[in-house]
Amino acid sequence: MMMRRGRTIVTALTVAGSDSGGGAGIQADLKTFHALGVFGTSAITCITAQNPDRVSAIQPIRPDIVAQQLDRIFEAFRVGGAKTGMLYNAAIIEAVAAGFARRKFPRLVVDPVMVASSGALLLKRDAIAALTGRLLPRAVVVTPNLAEAEVLSGRRIRSLPEVRDAARQLAEKHGVPVLVKGGHLPGTARAVDVLWDGRAVHEFSAPVVRGIKTHGTGCTFSAAIAAELARGRELVPAIRAAKKFIAAAIRQAWHVGRYRPLRI
C-alpha cells in the first residue's frame, strides 16, 4: 500500500538493524510505515540473531554497503521522512551521517539505540562520540529512552521533573529538539514523554498498560514519527499522532507463541 499526496508517493526511510524476531528494528519500522499508509524503504546496518528474550549474534554490514543502500534509495525515491535505529559502530555512524549530510536532509529522526530490551549492547561504547558528534546534530528530533538519556546526559533519571531537565539539557547541548521517553519510570500511572524543542516543553501522555512485556516500542514510536513527518505534519503534531499510534499498539498487543508483539 502506498499513500499519495497529490501525485507524489509518500515515502519514508529506516536505517536500522534486522530483528529476526520481527518485533523491532527494520521489521517493526516497515510494518509501522505500512500501517500509516507510507511506502517504506530501508538501509540495513546489521543482521541480528534475536528474539524478545535475547540477542545471540550481531553481524554488522560493511559501511560502504550501508552508504550504497542510502545512495540507491535517494537516487530513486523522494524521501519525506527518515529514522535511524541500531547503527552499532562508529564506522557505520560516519557513513550514515555523511549520507544525510550530503543531501542536507531536514526530517531525520534519530533513535539512539544503545541497549536491547533484553539487555544486549546494540551500540559499541566507543561509538557514542560519533553518534553525538556526527549524527545527533543532523536530527529534527532525537528520541532516547530513559536508559539512553542517562548515558547521553551522564545523570540518573528517576522522576518526571528529571525527565524534563534531561530533555532540556540534551537539547541545549546538541542544538536539536530532544524527546525523552518516560514510559519506564517506576510507579507511574501514565507514560509521559517530554520534548524540549528549543523554545518550550511539550508533554505527550498515555496510560501505562500493565502486564505486557513489550518489545520494539521505541523502534515503532520513532518510525511513526518519521512517517508522520513524511506525510507533512510539523514536529509536535507528528509526535502527538505517533504517541497515539504506539499507545494503541501496546493496548492491542497480541499473543504469538510465547510472546505478545505489538499489534501494528
VENGIVEN-V108240 format. One line per field, one symbol per residue. psi: psi as a letter, one per 30 degrees, with the letter a starting at -180 (. if undefined). A space follows every 50 residues. Layout:
BEGIN
psi=???
END
This chain:
BEGIN
psi=kkkkjbgkkkklkkjalkjffffaaeeeeeeeeefggkkklkjkflkljl afeljfkkjkkkefeeeeeeeeefefkjkfkllkcjfeleeeeeeeeeee eefhkfikkjjikeklfffkkgkkegfeeeeeeeeefgkfkkikaeeeee eefglkjgleeeeeeeeeeeeeefglkkjkkgfgkkgkfkjkkkkjgfel kkkjklkkjlgkjlkgeeeeeeeeeeeeeefgkleeeeeeeeeeeeeeee egklkjbflilkj.
END
